[in-house]
Amino acid sequence: MKVVAFIGSARKKHTYNAVKQLMNNLQSFDAIEYEIVQLSNYRLEVCKGCKTCINKGEEFCPLNDDRDILIEKMINSDGIIFASPNYFFQISGLMKIFLDRIAFFGHRPLFFGKAFTSLVVQGVYGGKKLVKYLDFIGKVLGCNVTKGCCLNSLEPMTEKGQNKINKILNKQSKKFYSNLIKKEYTTPSLLQLTMFRITRTSMKLAQNETFRDYEYYKKNGWFESNYYHPVQLGPFKKTMGKLFDKIAASVVHKR
Ligand SMILES: Cc1cc2nc3c(=O)[nH]c(=O)nc-3n(C[C@H](O)[C@H](O)[C@H](O)COP(=O)(O)O)c2cc1C
């Protein structure tokens, strides 16, 4: 099994150390290969906002940087970690530039069955909502998400502070490891099911063959499937799914 972590800090300090510790913990459980990617070591350009990746296809993006090298690392891993410092109550700019570069996966998710978690490292305050945001991105990418964690690294670090970090990371490693070995597709939440059904129905009815998402949905059989990945829906979600298809269809017809 392989895990890749993307770090949004340009220095090898608290965020890096936390990721390294989590990886060491994982290795103490199993023979796990890992890679720690410091985004600052890669060329990532700022998205121009042309939406070519979304509408036409990511291969037509006018930027020429290391985006695809990083995507390959995600594709070739069983587990993915996004780790960012808290900068001014947000993820770092570096991490956001990376996320913008892979935002087209929000339209065409690919990472089903992969385990995901997030780490946010901060001085004292504001990081919890960043964990929520990164975990949400993990879900949008299609991953099975282990709720991330937020660590306080106020300097100078005390022994008590470090012990607290160790405790949180030990717990986080165990939870992430059990997600990693599951390797199964999770049942979508009602919100995830709603989003999928509404998107695919409106796209199906729009019938725009030149639209990249349409082609992708068609290729993956998503116009006929229950969800993005094979999943057995219970009677409630089955009924709700059909209802969402109908609602989306009526909205499209009214436009
Ligand atoms: C530009 C900048 C903004 C920061 N903003 C916050 C903040 O809003 N809240 C907070 O608790 N810590 C904040 N910090 C502290 C960092 O989150 C903290 O030092 C963290 O350990 C940095 O990660 P690193 O050690 O991996 O570089 C900020 C640090 C920098 C450099």
The ligand as an SDF file (V2000), in Angstrom:
LIG
                    3D

 31 33  0  0  0  0  0  0  0  0999 V2000
    1.3830   34.1470    7.2450 C   0  0  0  0  0  0  0  0  0  0  0  0
    1.0250   33.3650    8.4670 C   0  0  0  0  0  0  0  0  0  0  0  0
   -0.2570   33.4150    8.9600 C   0  0  0  0  0  0  0  0  0  0  0  0
   -0.6090   32.6750   10.0840 C   0  0  0  0  0  0  0  0  0  0  0  0
   -1.9070   32.7180   10.5210 N   0  0  0  0  0  0  0  0  0  0  0  0
   -2.2820   31.9660   11.5670 C   0  0  0  0  0  0  0  0  0  0  0  0
   -3.6340   31.9760   12.0220 C   0  0  0  0  0  0  0  0  0  0  0  0
   -4.5050   32.6110   11.4710 O   0  0  0  0  0  0  0  0  0  0  0  0
   -3.9600   31.1910   13.0890 N   0  0  0  0  0  0  0  0  0  0  0  0
   -3.0200   30.4520   13.7350 C   0  0  0  0  0  0  0  0  0  0  0  0
   -3.3780   29.7880   14.7210 O   0  0  0  0  0  0  0  0  0  0  0  0
   -1.7380   30.4020   13.3200 N   0  0  0  0  0  0  0  0  0  0  0  0
   -1.3440   31.1490   12.2550 C   0  0  0  0  0  0  0  0  0  0  0  0
   -0.0290   31.1020   11.8230 N   0  0  0  0  0  0  0  0  0  0  0  0
    0.9220   30.2080   12.4780 C   0  0  0  0  0  0  0  0  0  0  0  0
    1.1500   28.9410   11.6700 C   0  0  0  0  0  0  0  0  0  0  0  0
   -0.0500   28.2860   11.3710 O   0  0  0  0  0  0  0  0  0  0  0  0
    2.0640   27.9810   12.4200 C   0  0  0  0  0  0  0  0  0  0  0  0
    3.3000   28.6160   12.6620 O   0  0  0  0  0  0  0  0  0  0  0  0
    2.3180   26.6670   11.7000 C   0  0  0  0  0  0  0  0  0  0  0  0
    3.0940   25.8730   12.5180 O   0  0  0  0  0  0  0  0  0  0  0  0
    3.0440   26.8460   10.4120 C   0  0  0  0  0  0  0  0  0  0  0  0
    3.2880   25.5930    9.8280 O   0  0  0  0  0  0  0  0  0  0  0  0
    4.7800   25.0740    9.5190 P   0  0  0  0  0  0  0  0  0  0  0  0
    5.4760   25.0130   10.8460 O   0  0  0  0  0  0  0  0  0  0  0  0
    4.6140   23.7760    8.8710 O   0  0  0  0  0  0  0  0  0  0  0  0
    5.3900   26.0830    8.6000 O   0  0  0  0  0  0  0  0  0  0  0  0
    0.3480   31.8570   10.7230 C   0  0  0  0  0  0  0  0  0  0  0  0
    1.6570   31.8060   10.2250 C   0  0  0  0  0  0  0  0  0  0  0  0
    1.9960   32.5420    9.1040 C   0  0  0  0  0  0  0  0  0  0  0  0
    3.3930   32.4380    8.5540 C   0  0  0  0  0  0  0  0  0  0  0  0
  1  2  1  0
  2  3  1  0
  2 30  2  0
  3  4  2  0
  4  5  1  0
  4 28  1  0
  5  6  2  0
  6  7  1  0
  6 13  1  0
  7  8  2  0
  7  9  1  0
  9 10  1  0
 10 11  2  0
 10 12  1  0
 12 13  2  0
 13 14  1  0
 14 15  1  0
 14 28  1  0
 15 16  1  0
 16 17  1  0
 16 18  1  0
 18 19  1  0
 18 20  1  0
 20 21  1  0
 20 22  1  0
 22 23  1  0
 23 24  1  0
 24 25  2  0
 24 26  1  0
 24 27  1  0
 28 29  2  0
 29 30  1  0
 30 31  1  0
M  END
$$$$
